[in-house]
Amino acid sequence: METLQKIALIFTIVGAINWGLIGLFDFNLVDYLFVELMNLSVIAKIIYIIVGICGLINIGLLFNHIESK
């Protein structure tokens, strides 16, 4: 399970960086790479879904941290 959480954390960090780019520069890296360059909006939606699921998986990290105190 630890490996799954680490992979999920990586996806969550990438998603957070993307949101930071959107907030600071109004630049969506996922859309730029998969929609504008390759016209693959389905892949972009799949990436957003994966990042969302990974965020939910990482909620477990929060509860593990609370339980260990």
C-alpha positions in Angstrom: 0.0 0.0 0.0 2.9 2.3 0.7 4.0 2.2 -3.0 0.5 3.1 -4.1 0.5 6.1 -1.8 3.8 7.3 -3.1 2.6 7.1 -6.7 -0.6 8.9 -5.7 1.5 11.5 -3.9 3.5 12.2 -7.1 0.4 12.6 -9.2 -1.1 14.9 -6.5 2.1 17.0 -6.5 2.0 17.3 -10.3 -1.7 18.3 -10.1 -0.8 20.9 -7.5 1.9 22.4 -9.7 -0.5 22.5 -12.6 -3.0 24.4 -10.4 -0.2 26.8 -9.3 0.6 27.5 -12.9 -3.1 28.1 -13.6 -3.4 30.5 -10.7 -0.2 32.4 -11.3 0.1 32.5 -15.1 -3.3 31.3 -16.4 -1.4 28.5 -18.0 -2.8 24.9 -17.9 0.1 22.5 -18.6 -2.1 19.5 -19.1 -4.3 21.2 -21.7 -1.3 22.6 -23.4 0.4 19.2 -23.7 -2.6 17.1 -24.5 -5.3 19.3 -26.0 -3.5 22.1 -27.9 -0.5 20.1 -29.1 -2.1 16.7 -29.8 -5.8 17.5 -29.7 -6.4 14.7 -27.2 -8.9 16.1 -24.8 -9.9 12.6 -23.7 -6.4 11.9 -22.4 -6.5 15.3 -20.5 -9.8 14.3 -18.9 -8.3 10.9 -17.9 -5.3 12.7 -16.3 -7.6 15.0 -14.3 -9.6 11.9 -13.1 -6.3 10.1 -12.1 -5.1 13.2 -10.2 -8.5 13.4 -8.4 -8.4 9.8 -7.4 -4.8 10.2 -6.2 -5.9 13.1 -4.0 -8.5 10.9 -2.4 -5.9 8.1 -1.8 -3.7 10.6 -0.1 -6.4 11.4 2.4 -5.2 8.2 4.0 -1.8 9.8 4.6 -3.5 12.5 6.6 -5.3 9.9 8.8 -2.2 7.8 9.2 -0.3 10.9 10.4 -3.1 11.7 12.9 -3.2 8.1 14.3 0.6 8.0 14.9 0.5 11.0 17.3 
